[in-house]
Amino acid sequence: MDMQGQSIVSIRDFSKDKIKAIVDKALEVKQGRWSNALNGKVLATLFFEPSTRTRLSFEAAMNGMGGRVIGFADPNVSSAKKGETLGDTIKTVTGYVDAIVIRHPVEGAARLASEVANVPVINAGDGSNQHPTQTFLDLVTIQEEFGRLEGLKIGLMGDLKYGRTVHSLAMALSLFGSQLVFVSPPGLRMPEHLCDELNSAGTKFSEADDLESLDQVLDVLYVTRIQKERFADLLEYERVAGAYRIKPETLSGNCQQARIMHPLPRVNEIAEEVDDMPNAIYFRQAHNGVPTRQALLGLVTGAIQ
């Protein structure tokens, strides 16, 4: 598979076959193949927004395969503080490294960066738009659990309006014949333009206000944070957040056997008592970020074929 020089900006840029090939490559990396493949490669991590798992897993990915990392995790220590444009930052950094990872609060920032860079750019999240490497590690986790990506019944729960992880994941799952259920408060539904895309792709999906109203057994329940900052009324937030809290007793009926996933960080939407349940796989999901991002970095730099 030849991806050398290719940027990873949106999951929409990948076909079903290419997504599956990348998932398989990540599992090869996890099994110990391609060790030290990134030896001599340098990665720039440009994080204009806070991050824990994504930034650290990219650093662990590079360091674990012999590469090096430069960059910043606080835009206040970069020349953006002085007024430098994003384009000029990218044009400068592109001369120092073999690939760039960027997280930015503005939708479309990663696409702009990829258009002015002469090295691959990897989108680590742009506003509420896309988070493609999270989607790849989610798919790796699902493939490990079920031995397939095709034909699963998957619930996406929480803030579906602003959650970039569920936007990317829903688009990817639509390629594999998944049946999707969107569980959210009325004000945080999946955006209409994404629902239109899913309809155009022939994807079966439905909406529900809560888990009790589900009419099918789920294979996966993918939980996301209800974002407090979206609510003008604190009491309304607390009411909604409390209704979308996963506890051991919540996981009954159609969710009894569902694998519980979460892109993290969590606030209080999954009780800690759930962590010890055999179907809670969100920390294993987070750990899959390292081999998945190693595979992606290797592919776009030509270190892995």
C-alpha positions, 0 to 999 in steps of 0.5 A: 500500500503506497501512502507516502506523502499523503496527508490524513485530513478527513476520513472522507478521503479514504475508501473502504478498502484503504481503511481496512488496509490501514486497520490491518497494518496497525494490527501488524504493527501491534503484533511487533512487525515494523520495529524501528521503522521510523528511525531517523524520521522527525515529527512536528506536533503543533497543538493549538488546543489542549490534548493528552492522549492524542499528543502523547500517543503520537510522541510514544508512537515516534519514540517507540519506533526510533523517531524523534518529536519536536513541537509545542503543546501551547500556542502561547509559546509559538509565534502564533502569539506574535500574530504569525499566520497558520500558513506561515507556521506550516511553511516554516516547520515543513522544512524541519520535519518528515511529517506534521501533526496538527490540532487546531480549534478552527474547522478546516485548519488541517486542510489548509495546512496540508495545502501549503505543506510539502510533507504529510499533515495529519489532522489531530482534530480541527474544531468540531469537524474531524478526528481521523486518527481517532477513528482509525484507532476506534476501528482497530479496536472494533476489529480486534473485538469482533474480528470484522468491521462489517454489519455491526449494530453501533450506538453513538451516545452523548454530544453528537452535534459538536463531537468530532470523534463521532462525526468521523466514526459515523462516516467510516462505519457507513462504508461497512454496512453498520446499523447506527443508533444516535442517542442524544438530547434533542439539542445535541443531535447528529448534524443534519448534513451528516445525516444527509451524507449517511442517507446518501450512502444508504446507511441505516440509522435511527435516533433515540432520546435514551437507552431505554427506548432502543429497539435493537441489541447493540454490539457497541455503545460509543459514549461521548461527553455531554459538553457543559460549555454548550449549555446556557442553563447549568441546571439543564446541563445537570439534568441532561448529563445525569440522564446520559450517565452509564452505570452497571445497572444501565447496561441491561436489555439491549446494551447488556453485551455491548462493548463500551467505548469512549474517546476520552476524556470522560467527566462523569458520563461513565461511572468508575464502577463500569471500568471493571466490567469485561465489556468496558474496553475504552482504556484498551481503545486508548492504548491502541492509539500508539500502534495505529498512529505508528502505522499511519506515520510509517505509511505517510513517510514511506517507512512502512509499505 
